[in-house]
Each structure stands twice: as structure tokens, then as C-alpha cells.
Amino acid sequence: MNREDLRKQAHDLDVTVWVGKGGVEAVASELADQLGSNELVKVKFLRAARGGTSTEVLAEELADRVDAELVETRGNTAVYH
């Protein structure tokens, strides 16, 4: 499936992982587990997690940590495959 198809499919997904003040380390295993049973997972980066860092940087860090493909970031939300 190409990136555009994945983005379309992700549009109606609900957020199932929230990154808070614990940062990406706190949710990495949960995201990995969800990706094991779902093709796409939507993650919301709360203000406490972002601090002075952009959502894009945090999203890339989380993707690297769980060896997932970052499909897109939009606002404070990211979609992983």
C-alpha cells in the first residue's frame, strides 16, 4: 500500500496512543504492541510531551524507537505503519 492510500485509511482512525509528560519512552512498547495487531496507529502528542520540541521531531524519534514507518504528522497527531 502506498503512502497516499495509508493516509486516506488513517483519516477515520481514532487516537489510541497518547504521549504525555513521560515522553516517547513511556509509550514505545504500547505503540509496538498496537502495530503488531493493527496496520495503522494514530498517536497524539500532548503539550506536556512537546515542551520546546516539535511534534515532527518527537514523531520521528518514536518511529525510530519502535522501528515503524511514520506515515504523516498533522498538527499534534502522527500516524504510524
N, C-alpha and C positions, 0 to 999 in steps of 0.2 A: 504494500500500500504506500502511495507516495505522500509526501508531507501535506499537500493540499487536501487530500482525502482524510487524513488524520485530523487536520484542523477542523474540517466540516463535521466529522464524527464527534469531536470534543466539544463542539458548541453547546450541546444539550446536556453535557455531563454535570453532575453536582460535584462540588468540592468535597473530597473525602479525607484530605490531609491538611492540617493547619500548622504552619511553622510559627512558633511564638518566641518568647524570650529564651527558651532553651536552644534555639538555633537549629541549623540543619542536622547537627549530630543527633539531636533528640528524636528526629523523625525518619532518619535514613533507613532504619530497619523496617519501619512500618511501610514506607514507600516501596521498598524492595519486596515485601510480602504482598502488597496490593498489586504490584506489577507482575508478580508470579501468577495471579489469578485473573487479572484484567489487562486488556490490551492497552488501555489509556487510563491515566490517573491525573486528576486535576488537584493542584496544590495551591493554597492561599498563603501568602507571606504577610503576616500581621505586622503592624507598626513596630511592636516590641522586638521583632526579629530583625527588621531592617536597620534600625538605628541610623547610621550615616551611610549605609551601603545600599546600592540599588537592587531592585528585585532581580534584574538580569544577572548580576554578579552572583547573588545568592542562589538563583535557579541553576546556573552553570555549576556552581560548587556542589549542589545537591545531586545533579545529574552525574557528575564525575564520581561522587561518593558511592552511588548505587549502580554505576555502570549502565545508565539509562540514556535514551535519546530525549533531548529537550525538543519538543515539537514546536512550542511557541510560548512567549510570555505576552500577557496583555494586562496592563495595569499592574496589580499586585498578585496576579494569578499566573501560574505556569502549568503547562500540560506536558506529561511525560509518557514515553512509549518504551 
